[in-house]
């Protein structure tokens, strides 16, 4: 079982570490997305290139790698789906190919959630959209949704998945600490603003 767990983590990590934001912006001739805005490889920073299509593609692909990791591992061993999901999330955050400097993990977090508990993924999406619409801060929307998810999972009697998302939500908050500082200071960039 330990061997399978490690294999699931490594498989998830390798899938999660594909830096789609960087690959897509380079392929589109927009250079290195890490040199603009926040320097992040995620969809929010790709949006700062002004290319909404690329940002949407980045969001979708970063989410799909989390979903794919969960579903593929779960196909072979249902108990390992959670570990593959965690691996994908960590792979996105700390890709070996980019010096372990990746994205902030929100899209991949959502993708893992889709694979493990799609009903709660809908709750995440609704909370994110409402907060983003009301306040225009991607970071605030993501952080609020990351608080709601483990609570929703707990009340849906999914304690193991809830525990995973407590850990993942804490990591999301840590990765967003600079955003939190800027939100408190009133200097956080709004959705769609070029950096």
Residue pairs with C-beta under 8 A, 6 or more apart in sequence:
4 77
4 80
5 80
5 83
7 80
8 73
8 77
8 80
8 81
8 83
8 84
8 87
9 83
9 84
9 86
9 87
9 90
10 87
11 69
11 72
11 73
11 84
11 87
12 69
12 70
12 73
12 83
12 84
12 85
12 86
12 87
12 88
12 89
12 90
12 91
13 87
13 88
13 90
13 91
14 87
14 91
15 65
15 68
15 69
15 87
15 88
15 91
16 65
16 66
16 69
16 87
16 88
16 89
16 90
16 91
16 92
16 95
16 108
17 91
17 92
17 94
17 95
17 96
17 97
17 102
18 61
18 65
18 91
18 95
19 41
19 95
19 97
19 98
19 102
19 103
20 41
20 57
20 58
20 61
20 62
20 65
21 33
21 40
21 41
21 42
21 43
21 45
21 46
21 58
21 62
21 103
22 32
22 33
22 34
22 41
22 98
24 46
24 54
24 57
24 58
24 61
25 31
25 32
25 33
25 46
25 49
25 51
25 54
26 32
28 51
28 54
30 49
30 51
30 54
33 40
33 41
33 45
33 46
33 49
34 40
34 41
34 101
36 45
36 48
36 49
36 195
37 45
37 48
37 189
37 194
37 195
38 44
38 45
38 48
38 189
38 195
39 45
40 103
40 104
41 98
41 102
41 103
42 58
42 62
42 103
42 104
42 106
42 107
43 55
43 56
43 58
43 59
43 62
43 107
44 55
44 138
44 139
44 191
45 195
46 54
46 55
46 58
47 55
47 191
47 192
48 193
48 194
48 195
49 55
50 194
58 107
59 107
62 92
62 103
62 107
62 108
62 111
63 107
63 108
63 110
63 111
63 114
64 111
65 88
65 91
65 92
65 108
65 111
66 85
66 88
66 89
66 92
66 107
66 108
66 109
66 110
66 111
66 112
66 113
66 114
66 115
67 111
67 112
67 114
67 115
68 88
68 111
68 115
69 84
69 85
69 87
69 88
69 112
69 115
70 81
70 82
70 84
70 85
70 88
70 111
70 112
70 114
70 115
70 116
71 81
71 115
72 84
73 80
73 81
73 83
73 84
73 85
74 80
74 81
74 84
74 115
81 115
81 116
82 116
82 160
82 161
82 164
85 112
85 115
85 116
85 164
86 112
86 164
86 167
86 168
88 108
88 111
88 112
89 105
89 108
89 109
89 112
89 168
89 171
91 102
91 108
92 102
92 103
92 105
92 107
92 108
93 102
93 103
93 104
93 105
93 171
93 175
94 100
94 101
94 102
95 101
95 102
104 142
104 172
104 175
104 176
105 168
105 171
105 172
105 175
106 142
106 146
106 172
109 146
109 165
109 168
109 169
109 172
110 121
110 124
110 125
112 168
113 120
113 121
113 124
113 149
113 165
114 121
116 158
116 161
116 164
117 153
117 156
117 158
117 161
119 156
120 149
120 152
120 153
120 156
120 158
123 148
123 149
123 152
124 145
124 148
124 149
125 145
127 141
127 144
127 145
127 148
128 141
128 142
128 144
128 145
129 141
130 141
131 137
131 140
131 141
131 144
131 145
132 138
132 141
132 191
135 141
136 190
136 191
136 192
137 183
137 188
137 190
137 191
138 191
139 176
139 179
139 180
139 182
139 183
139 188
140 183
140 188
142 172
142 176
143 172
143 173
143 176
143 179
143 180
146 168
146 169
146 172
146 173
147 169
149 165
149 169
150 162
150 165
150 166
150 169
153 159
153 161
153 162
153 165
154 162
173 180
179 188
182 188
182 189
189 195
